């Protein structure tokens, strides 16, 4: 399934960029898998699943896919996280948690999406997020001309955001966790978590 506008003659988009709320994505993925995934100390296999799930909505050629998230610990703790995201094809934008609070993720996503739209760096923007707070951002970005589509978990998607997008998809559509490639990844995720971290 591609993130394209349905019906009629669809233009061929040359410039595509993605904007992913990684923190929220991992939390909602954990709910979907019925395990407690931490966004600030991500499970490596959960990131691999995130790549597979999000790639379904991107064409083969993408200028950049941003992953916005926070992390807990020192800068040294952040490096393996950023390195893994790079290996998976994401542009990491990571913020250190202060006093256990996440700051900067929403603002950074909004800034990148707006600045790149203003500079006409993309004509199709794909946002992987479900928060209602992004509704105003999407409406503002569309004023610069690009098509904005999105995908997220059905239980975490704001109806207001869905209406603001040109098109949106349920990220779990046609995903069967009992089949390849999902089942092996789920087993790796659950087996790598402490037993008391399973919901």
N, C-alpha and C positions, 0 to 999 in steps of 0.2 A: 504494500500500500504506500503510495507516495503522497506527499503533502502538496497536492495540486488542487486548483480550483476546479470543481466539477462542472460538466456540461459544456456544450459549444466547442469553439476552437480555442484551446488553451495556448497562450503564448509560451514560447520557449524562454525560460528564465536563464540568463547568462550568469547573473551574480546572486549567489545564495549565501546567507549567513544564518547561524543558529545561536540561540541564547537560552541556556539551560540553568534553571534554579536547582543546582546540584544538591544543596542541603535539603530542600523540600522533597526533591525527587527520591532521595535515599530513605527519608522517613516514610513516604507513601509506599515505596517499594517494600519496606519492611512490613507494613500493614498488609500488603497484598500477599506476602509470603508467610505471614504470621510469625515473624521473628523480629527481635528488637535490633534494628540496624541503627548505628550511630552515624550521624552526618558529619560530626567533627573528628571522628576516628574511623574512617570508612573501611569496610571490608573489601579487600582486593577483588574478590570474586563478585561482590555486589557491583563494583565498578565495571567489571567485564559484562555483567548482565545489563547494566545501564547503557553500555555501548551498543549491545545488540538490539535493545528495545528502541533506543532513540534513532539508530541508523536506519530503521525501517521508514522513517519519515523524511529522510534527506536524499536528494539525488546524489549521483556518484561524485559530482564535482561541487565542492563547497569551499568557499573562500576561507571560512573559519567557523568553528563551533566552540563557543565560549562555555565554560563550566564555572559557575559562580558558587562558592561555598566557603564555609569557615572551617578552621581546624583548631584543635586543642594541643597545647604544648609549645615547644620552642621552634625556632626557624628550622633547626635540624630535623625536627619531627615532620615539618611541612614538606621537605624536599622529596621523600619517597612518594608522597601523595601527588605532588605536582608531576614527578617523573612518570608515574603510572598513568596519569591523565594524558600526558603527552604521547605516551606509547599507544594509547587508545584513540588518539586523534582529536583530543580536546585541547582547547586553549585554556589553561588554568588561571583563574582569578580567585585567589584564596586570601582569606582574612583571619587573623588570629582572634580567637575568642578572648574577651576581657571580662573577668569576674563571672565567667560562665555564660555571658550574654553574646549573642551573635549580632554584629553590627557591620553594615556596609554592603551586604550581599544584594539587597533589593536596589539600593542606590547605584551600585556599580553596574548591575544589569540594565537599569533604566538609562544610565549615562551612555554605555556602549551602544545600546540599541538606538538611542536618539542621535548621538554624534555620527554614527555610521549611516543612519538614514539621511541626516542633513547633508552629509558629504556624498550622498548617492553611491555608497559603497555596495549596496545590495538592492535588488529589485524584488526579491522574495526573502522575507524574514520568517524564521520558524522559531517560535518560543515554546519551550517545554517547561510549563509552569501552570499552576492552577489557581493561584492566589487572586482574589478579587482586587487587591491593590494594584495589580498590573493592568486593569481595565483602562484607566486613564492614560497610561503609557501607550497602550496599543492604539487608542483613538488618536493620540497626538502623533505617533509615528506614521500612521496612515495618511496624515495630512501632507507628508513629504512625498507620497506617491507609491511606496512599495506595497505589495500584497503581504499581509501578515496572517500566517496560519499557525496552528498550535496543536499540541497533543498533551494529554496528561491522564492520570488515573481518574476514572469516573467518580470515585468517592471523594477525590480531593479537588475536583474542578468546580470553580465558581460559575454559576449560570450567567452572571453578568460578564465575566471574562469571555465565556464561550460566545455570547452574543456580539461582543466587540470584535472578535476575530473574523476574518474573511472565511475561514474554514477551520474546524477543529476535529480531532479524532480521539477516540479512546485508545490510550497507548497499549492497553491489553487486548485489543481487538485481534482475534484469530491467533492468540497465544495459548498454547496448551502446555501447561507445566509438566504434564506426564510424558511429553515427547522431547526428542532432540530439537534444538540444543539446550533446552531449558532444564530438563531433569538433572543432567550431570552438574550444571552450575548451581542449582538449588541444593543439591547434595553437598557440594563443596562449601556453600555458604553456611548451611546449617551445621555441618561437621566442624567448621572452623570457629563456631561461636561457643562460648562457655554454656553449659547446659542451663544455667540460670538466666541466660539471655534469650532463651526461646520463650515466646509468649504462651 
